[in-house]
Amino acid sequence: MNSTTSSPSRPGGSAALPLLALAAGAFGIGTTEFSPMGLLPVIADGVHVSIPQAGMLISAYAIGVMVGAPLMTLLLARWSHRSALIALMSIFTIGNLLSAVAPDYTTLLLARLVTSLNHGAFFGLGSVVAASLVPREKQASAVATMFMGLTIANVGGVPAATWLGQMIGWRMSFAATAALGLIAIAGLLAALPKGAAGKMPNLRAELSVLTRPVVLGALGTTVLGAGAMFTLYTYVAPTLEHLTGATPRRRADRRGGTRAGRIADDPAPPRAGRRAFVSTRRSARRR
C-alpha cells in the first residue's frame, strides 16, 4: 500500500468511473464522521446517557482514526489496492450497521470505533490510487476529485443525515450511511482494476519521518486546529437548542451553511495544488 507498489493504472482507459467510486467512498466517510454531532441530543436520549457521555462517541471515532490509519495500512499492505479499498469500505459499512442496531451505549461506542478504523487508510490509499489513474500533470485534479466527495458530504450529506435522524430516528441515519458504503463498494468493484499485490513497507523508514521537526510542527498544528474544530462542532446541536431554541431543521440548515462557508473560503488553486502534491510525492520517495 505504499507509493512504490504497483498502481492500478488504466492505460488508455477513462479514470472518471474509478474516481467517482473513490468520491462515493469519501462522501460516505465524511457523512458518518460529522452527522452524529447534529444528533447528539436524540442519541443521548435513545441510549439513556447524558449529552457529555454521548459526546464520547465523537472521541471514540477520533481515536479510531488515529489508531486505524497506521494499523490498517500495515494489515492491508500486501493486498492489492482494489482489495484493500473494498476491505476498508466494508469495515465502514459494518460499523454503521452495528451503530444502527446498537442496543446500548457501550455497543454504540464500540461500533463508532469500528467505523472509524477505515478513515485514514482510505484517504491515504485512495489518494495514491487516484493519482495513479491519470497522467502526472492531472494528478492533483484527480486527488481533488476524490476529495470532492468529502466536500459534498459537508454541505449535503451531513445536513441530510442530520435531518433524517431528527425526523425519523438516529438509527435510520446510521442505516442510510451504511447504504452509502454498499454503493461505494459496488462502485469500487465495478470500476477499479484488480491490480497487483502490494509489499510490506519498511517500518523504520516510515516512522523515521516523525523525527523531522517540520513534520512534528505540522502535526502539532493539525492537532490544535482539529481539536478546536471538533470542540465546537461536537456540542453545536445542544448549544443551539439551549440558547436559541433552534428546531432540528434549523440546526441542519445552520450546519450546512457553516460548512459551505468553509469550502468557499478554500479556493485551492489547481497549479499550487499540483506543486504541493508533486512535492509530497517526492518527499515520500526519499524515505
C-alpha positions as CSV (number, residue, x, y, z in Angstrom):
1,M,0.0,0.0,0.0
2,N,3.0,2.3,-0.2
3,S,3.8,4.6,-3.1
4,T,6.2,2.1,-4.6
5,T,3.7,-0.7,-5.1
6,S,2.1,-1.4,-8.5
7,S,-0.6,1.0,-9.2
8,P,-4.0,0.1,-10.7
9,S,-3.4,2.3,-13.7
10,R,-5.7,2.1,-16.7
11,P,-3.7,2.8,-19.8
12,G,-5.9,4.3,-22.4
13,G,-9.0,4.0,-20.2
14,S,-11.2,6.6,-18.6
15,A,-10.5,7.5,-15.0
16,A,-13.9,9.0,-14.5
17,L,-15.7,6.0,-13.0
18,P,-12.9,4.9,-10.7
19,L,-12.6,8.5,-9.4
20,L,-16.4,8.6,-8.9
21,A,-16.2,5.4,-6.9
22,L,-13.5,6.9,-4.7
23,A,-15.5,10.1,-4.3
24,A,-18.5,8.0,-3.2
25,G,-16.5,6.4,-0.5
26,A,-15.2,9.8,0.6
27,F,-18.8,11.0,0.7
28,G,-19.9,8.2,3.0
29,I,-16.9,8.7,5.3
30,G,-17.5,12.5,5.5
31,T,-21.2,11.9,6.3
32,T,-20.7,9.5,9.1
33,E,-17.8,11.5,10.7
34,F,-19.9,14.6,11.3
35,S,-23.6,13.7,11.3
36,P,-23.7,12.3,14.9
37,M,-22.7,15.8,16.1
38,G,-26.1,17.2,15.0
39,L,-27.9,14.2,16.5
40,L,-26.2,14.3,19.9
41,P,-29.3,15.1,22.0
42,V,-31.5,12.4,20.3
43,I,-28.8,9.8,20.5
44,A,-28.2,10.6,24.2
45,D,-32.0,10.2,24.8
46,G,-32.0,7.0,22.7
47,V,-29.3,5.2,24.7
48,H,-30.2,6.8,28.0
49,V,-27.0,8.8,28.7
50,S,-26.1,12.4,29.3
51,I,-25.0,14.7,26.4
52,P,-21.4,14.8,27.7
53,Q,-21.4,11.0,27.7
54,A,-22.8,10.9,24.2
55,G,-20.0,13.3,23.2
56,M,-17.6,10.4,23.8
57,L,-19.0,8.9,20.6
58,I,-17.2,11.6,18.7
59,S,-14.0,10.9,20.8
60,A,-14.2,7.2,20.0
61,Y,-14.3,8.0,16.3
62,A,-11.3,10.2,16.6
63,I,-9.4,7.6,18.5
64,G,-10.2,5.0,15.8
65,V,-9.0,7.3,13.1
66,M,-5.7,7.8,14.9
67,V,-5.2,4.1,15.6
68,G,-6.7,2.8,12.4
69,A,-4.6,4.8,9.9
70,P,-1.3,3.1,10.6
71,L,-2.9,-0.2,11.7
72,M,-5.0,-0.7,8.6
73,T,-2.1,0.4,6.4
74,L,0.1,-2.3,7.8
75,L,-2.5,-5.0,7.9
76,L,-3.5,-4.4,4.2
77,A,0.0,-3.6,2.9
78,R,0.2,-6.9,1.0
79,W,-3.2,-6.6,-0.6
80,S,-3.9,-5.1,-4.0
81,H,-5.2,-1.5,-3.9
82,R,-8.6,-2.6,-5.1
83,S,-9.0,-5.3,-2.4
84,A,-7.7,-3.0,0.3
85,L,-10.1,-0.2,-0.5
86,I,-13.0,-2.6,-0.7
87,A,-12.0,-4.1,2.7
88,L,-11.8,-0.6,4.2
89,M,-15.3,0.3,2.9
90,S,-16.6,-3.0,4.3
91,I,-15.4,-2.0,7.7
92,F,-17.1,1.3,7.3
93,T,-20.4,-0.4,6.3
94,I,-20.3,-2.9,9.1
95,G,-19.5,-0.2,11.7
96,N,-22.5,1.9,10.6
97,L,-24.8,-1.2,10.6
98,L,-23.7,-2.0,14.1
99,S,-24.4,1.6,15.1
100,A,-27.9,1.4,13.7
101,V,-28.8,-1.7,15.7
102,A,-26.7,-1.0,18.9
103,P,-28.9,-1.9,21.9
104,D,-27.0,0.2,24.4
105,Y,-24.4,3.0,24.8
106,T,-21.4,0.7,25.1
107,T,-22.2,-1.2,21.9
108,L,-22.7,2.1,20.1
109,L,-19.4,3.4,21.4
110,L,-17.6,0.3,20.1
111,A,-19.5,0.5,16.8
112,R,-18.3,4.0,16.2
113,L,-14.7,2.9,17.0
114,V,-15.0,0.2,14.4
115,T,-16.5,2.6,11.8
116,S,-13.6,5.0,12.1
117,L,-10.8,2.4,11.6
118,N,-11.0,2.8,7.8
119,H,-10.9,6.6,7.7
120,G,-7.2,7.5,7.5
121,A,-6.1,4.5,5.4
122,F,-8.9,5.0,2.9
123,F,-8.0,8.6,2.2
124,G,-4.2,7.8,2.1
125,L,-4.5,4.9,-0.2
126,G,-7.3,6.5,-2.2
127,S,-5.1,9.5,-2.9
128,V,-2.4,7.2,-4.3
129,V,-4.9,5.3,-6.4
130,A,-6.5,8.4,-7.7
131,A,-3.1,9.8,-8.8
132,S,-2.1,6.6,-10.5
133,L,-5.2,6.7,-12.7
134,V,-4.2,9.8,-14.7
135,P,-1.1,11.4,-16.3
136,R,1.3,13.3,-13.9
137,E,0.0,16.7,-14.9
138,K,-3.5,15.8,-13.8
139,Q,-2.7,14.0,-10.5
140,A,-3.7,16.9,-8.3
141,S,-7.0,17.2,-10.1
142,A,-7.6,13.5,-9.7
143,V,-7.0,13.6,-6.0
144,A,-9.2,16.7,-5.7
145,T,-12.0,14.8,-7.5
146,M,-11.9,12.1,-4.8
147,F,-11.9,14.7,-2.0
148,M,-14.9,16.3,-3.7
149,G,-16.9,13.5,-2.2
150,L,-15.9,14.8,1.2
151,T,-16.8,18.4,0.2
152,I,-20.2,17.3,-0.9
153,A,-20.7,15.4,2.3
154,N,-20.0,18.5,4.3
155,V,-22.7,20.6,2.5
156,G,-25.2,17.9,1.6
157,G,-24.7,14.6,3.2
158,V,-24.2,15.7,6.8
159,P,-27.3,18.0,6.9
160,A,-29.4,15.3,5.1
161,A,-28.3,12.6,7.6
162,T,-28.9,15.0,10.5
163,W,-32.4,15.8,9.2
164,L,-33.2,12.1,8.6
165,G,-32.0,11.3,12.2
166,Q,-34.1,14.1,13.7
167,M,-37.3,13.3,11.7
168,I,-37.3,9.5,11.5
169,G,-34.7,8.4,14.1
170,W,-31.0,8.4,14.6
171,R,-30.8,4.7,13.9
172,M,-32.1,5.3,10.4
173,S,-29.4,7.9,9.8
174,F,-26.7,5.3,10.5
175,A,-28.6,2.7,8.4
176,A,-28.7,5.2,5.4
177,T,-25.0,5.9,5.8
178,A,-24.3,2.1,5.7
179,A,-26.2,2.0,2.4
180,L,-23.7,4.6,1.1
181,G,-21.0,2.2,2.0
182,L,-22.6,-0.6,-0.1
183,I,-22.9,1.8,-3.0
184,A,-19.2,2.7,-2.7
185,I,-18.2,-1.0,-2.5
186,A,-20.2,-1.7,-5.7
187,G,-18.6,1.2,-7.4
188,L,-15.1,0.1,-6.4
189,L,-15.8,-3.5,-7.5
190,A,-17.0,-2.4,-10.9
191,A,-14.6,0.5,-11.7
192,L,-11.2,-0.4,-10.2
193,P,-9.0,-3.0,-11.9
194,K,-7.7,-5.8,-9.7
195,G,-4.0,-4.7,-9.8
196,A,-1.0,-6.5,-8.3
197,A,-0.5,-7.3,-4.7
198,G,1.4,-4.8,-2.5
199,K,4.5,-5.1,-0.5
200,M,5.2,-4.6,3.2
201,P,6.7,-1.2,3.8
202,N,9.9,-0.5,5.6
203,L,8.6,0.3,9.1
204,R,11.8,2.1,10.2
205,A,11.8,4.3,7.1
206,E,8.1,5.0,7.5
207,L,8.5,6.0,11.2
208,S,11.7,8.0,10.7
209,V,9.7,10.8,9.2
210,L,8.4,11.5,12.7
211,T,11.8,12.7,13.8
212,R,11.7,15.7,11.4
213,P,10.9,18.9,13.2
214,V,8.9,20.3,10.2
215,V,6.7,17.2,10.3
216,L,6.2,17.4,14.0
217,G,5.3,21.0,13.7
218,A,2.8,20.3,11.0
219,L,1.3,17.5,13.1
220,G,1.0,19.8,16.1
221,T,-0.7,22.5,14.1
222,T,-3.2,19.9,12.8
223,V,-3.9,18.6,16.2
224,L,-4.6,22.1,17.6
225,G,-6.8,23.1,14.6
226,A,-8.8,19.8,14.5
227,G,-9.2,19.9,18.3
228,A,-10.7,23.4,18.2
229,M,-13.0,22.5,15.3
230,F,-14.3,19.3,17.0
231,T,-14.8,21.0,20.3
232,L,-17.1,23.5,18.6
233,Y,-18.9,21.0,16.3
234,T,-19.4,18.2,18.9
235,Y,-21.8,20.2,21.1
236,V,-23.2,22.6,18.5
237,A,-26.7,20.9,18.5
238,P,-27.4,21.0,22.2
239,T,-25.9,24.5,22.3
240,L,-28.2,25.8,19.6
241,E,-31.2,24.1,21.1
242,H,-30.5,25.6,24.6
243,L,-29.6,29.1,23.5
244,T,-31.8,29.7,20.5
245,G,-34.5,27.0,20.7
246,A,-33.5,26.0,17.2
247,T,-35.6,23.3,15.6
248,P,-33.9,20.2,14.1
249,R,-34.3,21.6,10.6
250,R,-32.9,24.9,11.5
251,R,-29.9,23.2,13.1
252,A,-29.2,21.2,10.0
253,D,-29.5,24.4,7.8
254,R,-27.0,26.3,10.0
255,R,-24.5,23.4,10.0
256,G,-24.8,23.2,6.2
257,G,-24.3,27.0,5.9
258,T,-21.2,26.8,8.1
259,R,-19.6,24.0,6.0
260,A,-20.5,25.9,2.8
261,G,-18.6,28.9,4.2
262,R,-15.5,26.8,5.0
263,I,-15.5,25.4,1.4
264,A,-16.0,28.9,-0.2
265,D,-13.0,30.1,1.9
266,D,-10.7,27.5,0.4
267,P,-10.3,28.0,-3.3
268,A,-7.2,25.7,-3.7
269,P,-5.7,26.9,-6.9
270,P,-5.1,23.9,-9.2
271,R,-1.5,24.8,-10.1
272,A,-0.5,25.4,-6.5
273,G,-2.2,22.1,-5.5
274,R,-0.3,20.3,-8.2
275,R,3.0,21.6,-7.0
276,A,2.2,20.7,-3.4
277,F,1.1,17.2,-4.4
278,V,4.2,16.6,-6.5
279,S,6.4,17.8,-3.7
280,T,4.7,15.5,-1.2
281,R,5.2,12.5,-3.6
282,R,8.9,13.3,-4.0
283,S,9.3,13.5,-0.2
284,A,7.6,10.1,0.2
285,R,10.0,8.6,-2.4
286,R,13.1,10.0,-0.5
287,R,12.0,8.0,2.5
